[in-house]
């Protein structure tokens, strides 16, 4: 594997749901440390590498989020099965019979999200959408006491099991937690490309926590940095799979980095949006766009921080997000890094003042 792919493998295979990002944060800091003048952290677990080009330049924030979607144990049944609560958005049919890891104070245990055999399903059961509250996890415990003896407590966290791999000769990346370790890796990659650059600003690159449960860490990171410009680095939706033909957007895996024109948490700053898209044209990078009525990113908190912060979402069209296995393009990642590097090299104090009018 090349260096970028190896970084993605390490980040995605490390576990970290909202509120339990410590393992991922440690690895993220290891990547940021040699590229930064200073490591800065908030008290919830967000971590950023600070790289100063000009001390009087604008502060530019680039951040993915460390957390992945998962679950939390909320009940141990008398027979030793676990009921759970989602941490982030899940469609129940994506999880039936999938493997998970239950992380306890005594270690971690493989679990299976149980489902009925098709032979015993009633007609009405076959035709309805399952609800997460009706599902359970089987960790092989004999009964409730056995599960407790194994170390299971209410509040323990649960993560999907899925090894990182590649497809099409390494061009496609496949695994869990691409949402949003891909954004974390992008922050590292941009900082790496700026290492010896004479850029005109102060860059803060890294990751927030608890995005999947309400953009919570975005608020604390924005309070810490007080950025002049912010970029949320995150995945978007790919519409290039069967069943999406009626969608009005045509975002495809491998057709270039993605910019969000709208989501449920933010209308992006028009001047910053145009500046990024003009820069993409200048350096020959095709940019895809999307508009989402549901869902949002950390930019939803970044842009309302302080007295207001022009913000934009930059990322990648990704298939099967919020499941055990997502797919994205390595070339989209590489082009997103090239685009953001070019943008940052042009974002001096005069340009920021021009953007905000």
Backbone torsions as a table, in degrees:
resi	resn	phi	psi	omega
1	UNK	NA	142.4	173.8
2	UNK	-73.9	173.8	-172.2
3	UNK	-63.8	-41.7	-179.7
4	UNK	-64.3	-43.8	-178.7
5	UNK	-66.5	-39.3	178.1
6	UNK	-63.0	-40.0	176.7
7	UNK	-62.6	-42.7	-180.0
8	UNK	-64.4	-40.8	178.3
9	UNK	-60.3	-47.1	-177.8
10	UNK	-64.3	-43.2	-177.7
11	UNK	-68.6	-42.0	-176.8
12	UNK	-72.9	-32.3	-178.6
13	UNK	-81.0	-10.0	174.0
14	UNK	-82.5	140.9	-173.9
15	UNK	-93.3	142.2	177.1
16	UNK	-176.2	97.0	176.6
17	UNK	-90.9	170.4	179.7
18	UNK	-52.8	128.8	-179.2
19	UNK	88.2	-6.2	-179.0
20	UNK	-137.1	52.4	-174.5
21	UNK	-94.7	6.1	-171.1
22	UNK	-55.6	-46.4	-177.3
23	UNK	-61.0	-42.3	-179.7
24	UNK	-70.1	-39.9	-179.8
25	UNK	-60.2	-39.1	179.1
26	UNK	-60.4	-45.7	179.8
27	UNK	-67.6	-41.4	179.1
28	UNK	-59.6	-42.7	-179.9
29	UNK	-64.8	-36.1	178.2
30	UNK	-62.6	-36.7	176.9
31	UNK	-71.8	-38.7	-175.3
32	UNK	-75.6	-33.0	-170.1
33	UNK	-53.0	-53.0	-176.1
34	UNK	-72.5	-9.1	-177.7
35	UNK	-101.0	-3.8	-168.1
36	UNK	-119.4	153.6	170.2
37	UNK	-77.2	-27.6	-174.4
38	UNK	-160.4	145.3	171.7
39	UNK	-101.2	128.8	177.8
40	UNK	-121.3	145.7	-176.6
41	UNK	-137.1	149.6	168.5
42	UNK	-95.2	178.0	-174.3
43	UNK	-85.0	-5.0	175.7
44	UNK	-93.5	-18.5	179.0
45	UNK	127.5	-1.6	175.1
46	UNK	-64.3	146.2	-177.6
47	UNK	-138.4	136.0	-177.4
48	UNK	-138.7	144.7	168.9
49	UNK	-98.2	129.6	-179.8
50	UNK	-100.9	128.7	179.4
51	UNK	-131.7	113.4	-176.0
52	UNK	-94.9	122.9	170.9
53	UNK	-91.8	-61.8	173.1
54	UNK	-121.4	128.3	-174.8
55	UNK	-64.1	-25.0	178.6
56	UNK	-98.6	11.0	-179.1
57	UNK	-80.5	169.3	177.9
58	UNK	-68.6	153.8	177.2
59	UNK	-91.5	122.1	-177.4
60	UNK	-114.6	122.1	-178.4
61	UNK	-103.9	130.0	172.2
62	UNK	-126.4	120.2	-174.4
63	UNK	-145.8	130.8	163.3
64	UNK	-89.7	-168.5	172.1
65	UNK	-129.4	139.5	-173.2
66	UNK	-72.5	-29.7	-170.9
67	UNK	-79.6	147.7	171.7
68	UNK	-113.7	163.3	176.9
69	UNK	-73.1	148.3	-179.7
70	UNK	-164.5	-148.2	-176.8
71	UNK	-145.4	169.3	175.3
72	UNK	-132.7	137.3	177.4
73	UNK	-68.9	125.9	179.2
74	UNK	-121.1	-10.4	177.9
75	UNK	-159.4	142.4	168.5
76	UNK	-111.8	118.4	-177.6
77	UNK	-75.8	167.7	-179.0
78	UNK	-61.6	-24.4	179.7
79	UNK	-94.6	4.8	174.0
80	UNK	91.1	7.4	175.5
81	UNK	-85.4	156.3	-176.1
82	UNK	-110.0	127.7	167.5
83	UNK	-91.3	156.3	-171.7
84	UNK	-148.2	161.9	177.8
85	UNK	-117.7	139.0	-179.2
86	UNK	-72.7	143.5	169.6
87	UNK	-113.2	92.6	-171.5
88	UNK	104.2	175.0	-172.6
89	UNK	-88.0	120.3	177.7
90	UNK	-121.8	142.9	164.5
91	UNK	-94.3	120.6	-172.0
92	UNK	-52.0	-36.5	-175.9
93	UNK	-70.0	-12.9	175.0
94	UNK	-75.5	-15.5	-170.3
95	UNK	-110.8	-10.0	-177.0
96	UNK	-57.4	128.1	177.6
97	UNK	66.0	11.2	177.9
98	UNK	-81.3	155.5	175.9
99	UNK	-85.2	145.0	174.4
100	UNK	-137.9	166.9	171.2
101	UNK	-114.4	129.3	174.3
102	UNK	-98.3	118.9	-173.3
103	UNK	-99.2	115.0	-176.8
104	UNK	-122.3	172.5	179.3
105	UNK	-68.6	-16.3	179.1
106	UNK	-103.5	7.9	-178.7
107	UNK	128.6	-173.7	-179.2
108	UNK	-116.4	150.0	-176.3
109	UNK	-129.9	138.1	172.8
110	UNK	-70.4	135.5	176.3
111	UNK	-130.8	157.5	175.8
112	UNK	-120.0	128.9	174.8
113	UNK	-76.0	111.7	-169.4
114	UNK	-71.9	152.5	174.9
115	UNK	-150.9	156.0	178.6
116	UNK	-73.3	148.8	171.4
117	UNK	-66.8	141.7	-178.5
118	UNK	-58.7	-24.3	-178.0
119	UNK	-62.9	-25.8	-173.9
120	UNK	-111.4	7.0	179.2
121	UNK	-75.6	133.9	172.2
122	UNK	-75.8	160.6	-177.1
123	UNK	-56.8	-43.5	-178.1
124	UNK	-68.1	-28.0	177.6
125	UNK	-70.7	-37.3	179.5
126	UNK	-64.3	-29.2	-171.1
127	UNK	-97.5	-5.5	-176.9
128	UNK	-103.2	157.5	173.3
129	UNK	-80.7	127.5	178.5
130	UNK	-65.8	156.6	173.8
131	UNK	-114.2	143.8	-178.0
132	UNK	-58.8	-32.9	-178.9
133	UNK	-64.8	-17.9	-180.0
134	UNK	-93.7	-5.2	-177.8
135	UNK	-94.0	166.9	-178.4
136	UNK	-150.9	166.3	178.3
137	UNK	-118.0	132.1	179.6
138	UNK	-101.6	113.4	177.3
139	UNK	-106.9	10.6	178.4
140	UNK	82.9	9.3	-179.8
141	UNK	-70.8	146.4	179.8
142	UNK	-74.5	-36.1	-179.0
143	UNK	-165.3	-174.2	-177.1
144	UNK	-59.9	-44.0	-178.8
145	UNK	-64.1	-38.5	178.7
146	UNK	-64.2	-42.1	178.3
147	UNK	-61.5	-41.9	178.8
148	UNK	-66.9	-37.3	177.8
149	UNK	-64.5	-31.6	176.5
150	UNK	-69.7	-13.3	177.7
151	UNK	107.6	3.7	-177.4
152	UNK	-72.4	130.4	174.7
153	UNK	-127.6	153.0	172.4
154	UNK	-62.4	136.2	-175.6
155	UNK	98.2	-11.9	175.8
156	UNK	-62.0	151.4	-174.2
157	UNK	-103.8	158.2	-170.6
158	UNK	-134.7	134.6	-179.4
159	UNK	-128.5	153.3	174.6
160	UNK	-64.9	152.0	172.9
161	UNK	-105.7	118.9	179.7
162	UNK	-166.1	115.8	178.4
163	UNK	-75.6	143.3	175.6
164	UNK	-69.7	141.4	174.2
165	UNK	-150.4	179.7	177.8
166	UNK	-127.9	162.7	175.8
167	UNK	-132.8	162.9	175.4
168	UNK	52.7	53.1	175.1
169	UNK	65.7	26.8	178.4
170	UNK	94.6	-5.5	-178.7
171	UNK	-70.6	-31.3	179.4
172	UNK	-108.1	135.7	175.7
173	UNK	-100.3	136.2	-174.5
174	UNK	-132.8	131.4	175.5
175	UNK	167.7	-179.6	173.5
176	UNK	-78.9	163.5	168.5
177	UNK	62.2	14.4	169.2
178	UNK	-56.9	-31.0	167.6
179	UNK	-92.0	94.5	11.4
180	UNK	-139.8	43.3	174.3
181	UNK	-67.8	-20.7	174.4
182	UNK	-63.8	-40.5	176.3
183	UNK	-66.3	-38.1	176.2
184	UNK	-61.8	-46.4	-179.9
185	UNK	-64.0	-34.8	178.9
186	UNK	-65.0	-39.9	176.6
187	UNK	-60.2	-42.2	177.7
188	UNK	-64.2	-45.6	-176.4
189	UNK	-63.1	-40.7	178.3
190	UNK	-65.1	-43.4	178.8
191	UNK	-62.1	-36.0	178.0
192	UNK	-64.0	-40.8	-178.8
193	UNK	-73.9	-17.9	177.8
194	UNK	-93.7	-0.7	-170.1
195	UNK	-54.0	-44.9	-177.8
196	UNK	-109.8	15.6	-178.6
197	UNK	-88.0	148.8	177.4
198	UNK	-95.9	66.3	-176.5
199	UNK	-80.4	156.7	-168.8
200	UNK	-97.6	31.0	-172.7
201	UNK	-150.7	-173.7	174.2
202	UNK	-114.2	115.2	-176.0
203	UNK	-99.6	131.9	171.2
204	UNK	-115.8	112.6	-176.4
205	UNK	-124.4	131.1	-179.8
206	UNK	172.1	-132.6	-172.1
207	UNK	-155.4	149.3	176.2
208	UNK	-96.9	-179.7	173.8
209	UNK	-123.4	163.7	170.4
210	UNK	55.5	36.0	175.1
211	UNK	-68.1	-39.0	-172.6
212	UNK	-70.0	-10.3	179.8
213	UNK	-118.1	26.4	174.3
214	UNK	123.8	26.8	174.1
215	UNK	56.9	33.9	-169.5
216	UNK	-69.9	-44.2	-178.8
217	UNK	-71.9	-18.3	177.4
218	UNK	-64.3	-36.2	179.5
219	UNK	-66.4	-42.8	-178.7
220	UNK	-70.7	-37.6	177.3
221	UNK	-65.7	-41.9	178.3
222	UNK	-63.7	-38.9	176.2
223	UNK	-63.5	-35.5	-179.4
224	UNK	-69.5	-46.2	-171.7
225	UNK	-88.6	-36.0	-171.3
226	UNK	52.7	61.1	-172.7
227	UNK	-71.8	154.9	171.4
228	UNK	-88.4	-32.2	178.9
229	UNK	-139.0	141.1	179.7
230	UNK	-136.3	142.0	174.3
231	UNK	-123.3	121.4	169.6
232	UNK	-87.7	125.0	-178.0
233	UNK	-103.3	112.5	-170.5
234	UNK	-154.4	166.8	176.4
235	UNK	-81.8	157.7	171.3
236	UNK	-126.4	-172.9	-175.1
237	UNK	-96.7	134.2	172.4
238	UNK	-93.7	136.3	-178.7
239	UNK	-110.7	23.2	-173.9
240	UNK	-98.7	21.5	179.4
241	UNK	-111.1	157.8	179.3
242	UNK	-55.5	138.7	179.6
243	UNK	100.4	-10.5	-179.8
244	UNK	-104.8	13.6	-175.0
245	UNK	-63.0	-25.9	-177.2
246	UNK	-84.5	-7.0	-179.7
247	UNK	-67.3	143.5	-178.0
248	UNK	-79.6	-15.9	176.1
249	UNK	-97.3	156.2	-176.0
250	UNK	-131.5	47.5	-179.8
251	UNK	-75.2	125.5	-175.4
252	UNK	-120.8	142.6	173.3
253	UNK	-63.8	125.1	177.4
254	UNK	95.5	-0.7	-178.7
255	UNK	-99.1	14.4	176.0
256	UNK	116.1	165.9	-179.6
257	UNK	-64.1	162.3	-172.3
258	UNK	-115.1	139.6	172.6
259	UNK	-123.1	131.8	178.1
260	UNK	-87.1	127.5	176.4
261	UNK	-85.1	-20.6	-175.6
262	UNK	-170.2	143.6	165.3
263	UNK	-148.4	-175.4	-173.8
264	UNK	-71.2	-10.6	-176.6
265	UNK	-114.9	-9.8	-174.7
266	UNK	-163.2	139.0	159.9
267	UNK	-98.2	119.2	-173.5
268	UNK	-66.1	159.1	176.9
269	UNK	-65.4	121.2	-172.5
270	UNK	-63.3	-40.5	-180.0
271	UNK	-64.5	-42.5	178.6
272	UNK	-66.6	-42.2	177.0
273	UNK	-56.7	-48.7	-178.3
274	UNK	-66.4	-37.3	178.6
275	UNK	-61.6	-44.0	179.1
276	UNK	-65.8	-43.4	-177.3
277	UNK	-71.5	-34.1	174.9
278	UNK	-66.0	-40.0	177.6
279	UNK	-62.9	-40.3	177.6
280	UNK	-59.9	-43.0	177.9
281	UNK	-62.3	-41.6	-177.8
282	UNK	-62.5	-36.4	-176.8
283	UNK	-100.8	7.6	172.9
284	UNK	77.9	31.8	177.6
285	UNK	-108.5	127.2	176.4
286	UNK	-79.2	129.0	179.1
287	UNK	-109.7	132.6	173.1
288	UNK	-95.2	155.6	-179.8
289	UNK	-130.3	154.4	176.3
290	UNK	-145.4	158.4	174.2
291	UNK	-135.9	124.5	-174.3
292	UNK	-120.5	129.6	177.0
293	UNK	-84.4	-19.2	178.8
294	UNK	-120.3	147.9	178.9
295	UNK	85.1	165.1	-179.6
296	UNK	-162.4	-177.8	-178.6
297	UNK	-133.6	178.3	178.3
298	UNK	-59.8	-21.1	177.1
299	UNK	-61.1	-22.9	176.3
300	UNK	-61.0	-29.4	174.8
301	UNK	-94.3	-36.1	-179.0
302	UNK	-57.6	-44.8	-169.0
303	UNK	-72.9	-18.2	178.2
304	UNK	-103.0	8.6	-178.8
305	UNK	-76.4	150.6	178.3
306	UNK	57.2	-129.6	177.5
307	UNK	-94.2	12.5	-178.6
308	UNK	111.1	138.7	-176.5
309	UNK	-137.0	110.6	175.7
310	UNK	-51.4	126.2	-171.8
311	UNK	-137.4	158.1	179.7
312	UNK	-152.7	148.9	174.6
313	UNK	-99.8	126.1	175.3
314	UNK	-125.3	131.8	-178.2
315	UNK	-166.4	-139.4	-169.0
316	UNK	-145.8	137.0	171.0
317	UNK	-65.7	127.6	-172.2
318	UNK	-135.9	132.2	178.1
319	UNK	-84.7	145.2	168.8
320	UNK	62.2	35.7	177.4
321	UNK	-64.9	159.1	-176.7
322	UNK	58.0	48.0	173.3
323	UNK	-148.3	-175.9	179.7
324	UNK	-73.1	-20.9	-175.0
325	UNK	-143.1	113.7	174.9
326	UNK	-111.2	162.3	-179.1
327	UNK	-132.9	130.5	174.9
328	UNK	-140.5	172.1	-174.2
329	UNK	-102.8	132.1	174.7
330	UNK	-63.1	-38.3	-179.4
331	UNK	-67.7	-34.7	174.6
332	UNK	-61.4	-41.8	178.1
333	UNK	-61.9	-48.0	-178.1
334	UNK	-61.7	-42.4	179.8
335	UNK	-70.2	-35.1	176.0
336	UNK	-62.2	-40.8	178.3
337	UNK	-64.8	-41.8	178.8
338	UNK	-64.2	-41.4	-179.5
339	UNK	-64.9	-48.5	-178.2
340	UNK	-65.8	-35.9	177.0
341	UNK	-62.3	-44.1	178.7
342	UNK	-64.1	-41.1	179.5
343	UNK	-61.7	-47.0	-177.6
344	UNK	-64.5	-36.3	178.5
345	UNK	-64.6	-19.0	-179.6
346	UNK	-102.7	-10.0	-173.9
347	UNK	-86.2	78.2	175.1
348	UNK	-94.2	-179.2	-176.6
349	UNK	-60.8	-40.4	-179.8
350	UNK	-64.0	-41.2	179.7
351	UNK	-66.0	-41.1	177.8
352	UNK	-63.2	-42.7	178.4
353	UNK	-63.2	-37.3	177.4
354	UNK	-65.0	-42.0	-178.9
355	UNK	-63.9	-42.2	-175.6
356	UNK	-84.7	-8.6	174.6
357	UNK	70.8	NA	NA
